[in-house]
Amino acid sequence: MDRVIIESLRVDTIIGILDWEKEVKQTLLLDLEMLWDQSKAAATDDYQYALCYASVSQAVSDMITAQPIGLVETVAERTAALVMEQFKVLGIKVRVRKLAAIANVNSVGVEIVRGQWSK
Ligand SMILES: Nc1nc2c(c(=O)[nH]1)N=C([C@H](O)[C@@H](O)CO)CN2
């Protein structure tokens, strides 16, 4: 199955479980791989059959920034649910990385796979 990919979608938002994290925005980077049959879009060259990565990116960013979130797991789960429900994606892989969350690492985070994911 074909995939539409969004790499390193940057979202600056209130994220974290510590008190100071409720006051200061931090940066999340999201990677999305979405199962999507692109054959009709490619055969017709017609945008209406494409999964619009710009629309997905905007919807995900709006959802994440709409309210404070504690865990990166919550971000990943809500992102997968939103994309599958709103964009009728059959399967999705979501990786959420939080930059500078702890000392001596570039990032920390989680990766989940939901729906009809095939290798
Ligand atoms: N599995 C997780 N562990 C931790 C998280 C998280 O979101 N998922 N968050 C924190 C703190 O917010 C940390 O990022 C603050 O620096 C700790 N562990």
The ligand as an SDF file (V2000), in Angstrom:
LIG
                    3D

 18 19  0  0  0  0  0  0  0  0999 V2000
    6.8240    8.0920   28.4890 N   0  0  0  0  0  0  0  0  0  0  0  0
    6.9270    9.3880   28.8690 C   0  0  0  0  0  0  0  0  0  0  0  0
    7.7880    9.7460   29.8400 N   0  0  0  0  0  0  0  0  0  0  0  0
    7.8790   11.0470   30.2190 C   0  0  0  0  0  0  0  0  0  0  0  0
    7.1040   12.0440   29.6100 C   0  0  0  0  0  0  0  0  0  0  0  0
    6.1950   11.6520   28.5500 C   0  0  0  0  0  0  0  0  0  0  0  0
    5.4820   12.4790   27.9600 O   0  0  0  0  0  0  0  0  0  0  0  0
    6.1370   10.3180   28.2390 N   0  0  0  0  0  0  0  0  0  0  0  0
    7.2150   13.3650   29.9770 N   0  0  0  0  0  0  0  0  0  0  0  0
    8.0870   13.7210   30.9400 C   0  0  0  0  0  0  0  0  0  0  0  0
    8.3100   15.1330   31.2840 C   0  0  0  0  0  0  0  0  0  0  0  0
    7.2910   15.9870   30.7710 O   0  0  0  0  0  0  0  0  0  0  0  0
    9.6740   15.5290   30.7420 C   0  0  0  0  0  0  0  0  0  0  0  0
    9.6090   15.6110   29.3170 O   0  0  0  0  0  0  0  0  0  0  0  0
   10.0760   16.9080   31.2620 C   0  0  0  0  0  0  0  0  0  0  0  0
   11.4180   17.1600   30.9270 O   0  0  0  0  0  0  0  0  0  0  0  0
    8.9150   12.7400   31.6610 C   0  0  0  0  0  0  0  0  0  0  0  0
    8.7410   11.3890   31.1980 N   0  0  0  0  0  0  0  0  0  0  0  0
  1  2  1  0
  2  3  2  0
  2  8  1  0
  3  4  1  0
  4  5  2  0
  4 18  1  0
  5  6  1  0
  5  9  1  0
  6  7  2  0
  6  8  1  0
  9 10  2  0
 10 11  1  0
 10 17  1  0
 11 12  1  0
 11 13  1  0
 13 14  1  0
 13 15  1  0
 15 16  1  0
 17 18  1  0
M  END
$$$$
